[in-house]
Amino acid sequence: MIERSYLPYQSAREYQDLGMQKWMGFFLSEHTTSLGEEK
């Protein structure tokens, strides 16, 4: 049972990390766009 409970938890952590990477990519993209508009 312990191993079974751990697998979904691990996949949840991986999914959360991926989501954070997507968010940072979006943030950097928005930041770069706003910098370009200022010039």
N, CA, C and O atoms as CSV, one atom per row, in Angstrom:
chain,resi,resn,atom,element,x,y,z
A,1,MET,N,N,0.830,-1.212,0.000
A,1,MET,CA,C,0.000,0.000,0.000
A,1,MET,C,C,0.863,1.261,0.000
A,1,MET,O,O,0.512,2.254,-0.637
A,2,ILE,N,N,1.964,1.224,0.696
A,2,ILE,CA,C,2.815,2.414,0.769
A,2,ILE,C,C,3.341,2.767,-0.618
A,2,ILE,O,O,3.346,3.936,-1.006
A,3,GLU,N,N,3.784,1.754,-1.366
A,3,GLU,CA,C,4.306,2.019,-2.709
A,3,GLU,C,C,3.194,2.560,-3.607
A,3,GLU,O,O,3.422,3.461,-4.415
A,4,ARG,N,N,1.995,2.006,-3.462
A,4,ARG,CA,C,0.877,2.463,-4.280
A,4,ARG,C,C,0.556,3.924,-3.986
A,4,ARG,O,O,0.253,4.686,-4.904
A,5,SER,N,N,0.617,4.316,-2.736
A,5,SER,CA,C,0.319,5.703,-2.373
A,5,SER,C,C,1.422,6.632,-2.863
A,5,SER,O,O,1.172,7.799,-3.167
A,6,TYR,N,N,2.627,6.118,-2.938
A,6,TYR,CA,C,3.764,6.963,-3.311
A,6,TYR,C,C,3.768,7.278,-4.807
A,6,TYR,O,O,4.166,8.374,-5.202
A,7,LEU,N,N,3.336,6.347,-5.632
A,7,LEU,CA,C,3.371,6.568,-7.078
A,7,LEU,C,C,2.511,7.762,-7.508
A,7,LEU,O,O,3.007,8.616,-8.242
A,8,PRO,N,N,1.256,7.859,-7.088
A,8,PRO,CA,C,0.458,9.035,-7.470
A,8,PRO,C,C,1.064,10.323,-6.923
A,8,PRO,O,O,0.987,11.370,-7.565
A,9,TYR,N,N,1.660,10.245,-5.752
A,9,TYR,CA,C,2.274,11.437,-5.161
A,9,TYR,C,C,3.451,11.891,-6.012
A,9,TYR,O,O,3.640,13.088,-6.231
A,10,GLN,N,N,4.255,10.920,-6.498
A,10,GLN,CA,C,5.408,11.253,-7.333
A,10,GLN,C,C,4.933,11.871,-8.655
A,10,GLN,O,O,5.488,12.874,-9.106
A,11,SER,N,N,3.930,11.288,-9.261
A,11,SER,CA,C,3.440,11.821,-10.535
A,11,SER,C,C,2.836,13.211,-10.314
A,11,SER,O,O,2.926,14.077,-11.185
A,12,ALA,N,N,2.232,13.416,-9.165
A,12,ALA,CA,C,1.665,14.729,-8.853
A,12,ALA,C,C,2.781,15.758,-8.731
A,12,ALA,O,O,2.633,16.892,-9.186
A,13,ARG,N,N,3.887,15.374,-8.125
A,13,ARG,CA,C,5.022,16.302,-7.994
A,13,ARG,C,C,5.589,16.633,-9.367
A,13,ARG,O,O,5.904,17.790,-9.646
A,14,GLU,N,N,5.720,15.631,-10.224
A,14,GLU,CA,C,6.259,15.860,-11.566
A,14,GLU,C,C,5.327,16.779,-12.352
A,14,GLU,O,O,5.789,17.662,-13.075
A,15,TYR,N,N,4.014,16.576,-12.213
A,15,TYR,CA,C,3.051,17.402,-12.928
A,15,TYR,C,C,3.122,18.850,-12.433
A,15,TYR,O,O,3.032,19.790,-13.223
A,16,GLN,N,N,3.281,19.014,-11.130
A,16,GLN,CA,C,3.358,20.359,-10.558
A,16,GLN,C,C,4.612,21.068,-11.053
A,16,GLN,O,O,4.578,22.260,-11.360
A,17,ASP,N,N,5.732,20.322,-11.132
A,17,ASP,CA,C,6.973,20.921,-11.611
A,17,ASP,C,C,6.814,21.356,-13.067
A,17,ASP,O,O,7.269,22.434,-13.450
A,18,LEU,N,N,6.167,20.515,-13.878
A,18,LEU,CA,C,5.975,20.841,-15.283
A,18,LEU,C,C,5.115,22.096,-15.408
A,18,LEU,O,O,5.387,22.967,-16.234
A,19,GLY,N,N,4.082,22.177,-14.584
A,19,GLY,CA,C,3.210,23.344,-14.617
A,19,GLY,C,C,3.977,24.610,-14.258
A,19,GLY,O,O,3.736,25.669,-14.837
A,20,MET,N,N,4.903,24.504,-13.302
A,20,MET,CA,C,5.695,25.663,-12.914
A,20,MET,C,C,6.601,26.083,-14.055
A,20,MET,O,O,6.793,27.277,-14.286
A,21,GLN,N,N,7.162,25.117,-14.773
A,21,GLN,CA,C,8.026,25.440,-15.903
A,21,GLN,C,C,7.220,26.161,-16.978
A,21,GLN,O,O,7.705,27.119,-17.580
A,22,LYS,N,N,5.993,25.706,-17.222
A,22,LYS,CA,C,5.149,26.355,-18.228
A,22,LYS,C,C,4.832,27.780,-17.786
A,22,LYS,O,O,4.830,28.699,-18.605
A,23,TRP,N,N,4.563,27.965,-16.488
A,23,TRP,CA,C,4.223,29.290,-15.975
A,23,TRP,C,C,5.400,30.245,-16.112
A,23,TRP,O,O,5.234,31.394,-16.522
A,24,MET,N,N,6.621,29.752,-15.757
A,24,MET,CA,C,7.805,30.605,-15.858
A,24,MET,C,C,8.065,30.957,-17.322
A,24,MET,O,O,8.472,32.079,-17.624
A,25,GLY,N,N,7.836,30.017,-18.225
A,25,GLY,CA,C,8.022,30.287,-19.648
A,25,GLY,C,C,7.053,31.369,-20.105
A,25,GLY,O,O,7.419,32.247,-20.886
A,26,PHE,N,N,5.825,31.307,-19.621
A,26,PHE,CA,C,4.817,32.311,-19.957
A,26,PHE,C,C,5.206,33.669,-19.376
A,26,PHE,O,O,5.075,34.697,-20.041
A,27,PHE,N,N,5.683,33.665,-18.133
A,27,PHE,CA,C,6.088,34.907,-17.469
A,27,PHE,C,C,7.242,35.564,-18.211
A,27,PHE,O,O,7.227,36.772,-18.446
A,28,LEU,N,N,8.252,34.761,-18.582
A,28,LEU,CA,C,9.406,35.303,-19.301
A,28,LEU,C,C,8.975,35.834,-20.662
A,28,LEU,O,O,9.486,36.854,-21.125
A,29,SER,N,N,8.035,35.143,-21.301
A,29,SER,CA,C,7.556,35.581,-22.609
A,29,SER,C,C,6.849,36.930,-22.483
A,29,SER,O,O,7.076,37.831,-23.290
A,30,GLU,N,N,6.003,37.064,-21.483
A,30,GLU,CA,C,5.291,38.323,-21.258
A,30,GLU,C,C,6.269,39.438,-20.923
A,30,GLU,O,O,6.117,40.564,-21.397
A,31,HIS,N,N,7.267,39.129,-20.112
A,31,HIS,CA,C,8.256,40.131,-19.706
A,31,HIS,C,C,9.044,40.619,-20.922
A,31,HIS,O,O,9.281,41.816,-21.080
A,32,THR,N,N,9.445,39.680,-21.775
A,32,THR,CA,C,10.208,40.043,-22.972
A,32,THR,C,C,9.354,40.912,-23.898
A,32,THR,O,O,9.848,41.873,-24.487
A,33,THR,N,N,8.084,40.568,-24.020
A,33,THR,CA,C,7.185,41.335,-24.882
A,33,THR,C,C,7.020,42.762,-24.359
A,33,THR,O,O,7.069,43.720,-25.129
A,34,SER,N,N,6.826,42.896,-23.050
A,34,SER,CA,C,6.645,44.232,-22.471
A,34,SER,C,C,7.926,45.052,-22.607
A,34,SER,O,O,7.861,46.264,-22.810
A,35,LEU,N,N,9.077,44.413,-22.500
A,35,LEU,CA,C,10.338,45.139,-22.667
A,35,LEU,C,C,10.452,45.655,-24.099
A,35,LEU,O,O,10.919,46.771,-24.328
A,36,GLY,N,N,10.021,44.836,-25.064
A,36,GLY,CA,C,10.090,45.241,-26.462
A,36,GLY,C,C,9.151,46.404,-26.746
A,36,GLY,O,O,9.469,47.270,-27.561
A,37,GLU,N,N,8.003,46.435,-26.087
A,37,GLU,CA,C,7.042,47.511,-26.311
A,37,GLU,C,C,7.541,48.831,-25.731
A,37,GLU,O,O,7.219,49.898,-26.252
A,38,GLU,N,N,8.324,48.764,-24.657
A,38,GLU,CA,C,8.817,49.991,-24.025
A,38,GLU,C,C,9.789,50.732,-24.933
A,38,GLU,O,O,9.853,51.961,-24.899
A,39,LYS,N,N,10.543,50.001,-25.742
A,39,LYS,CA,C,11.558,50.646,-26.591
A,39,LYS,C,C,10.955,51.389,-27.736
A,39,LYS,O,O,11.678,51.981,-28.536
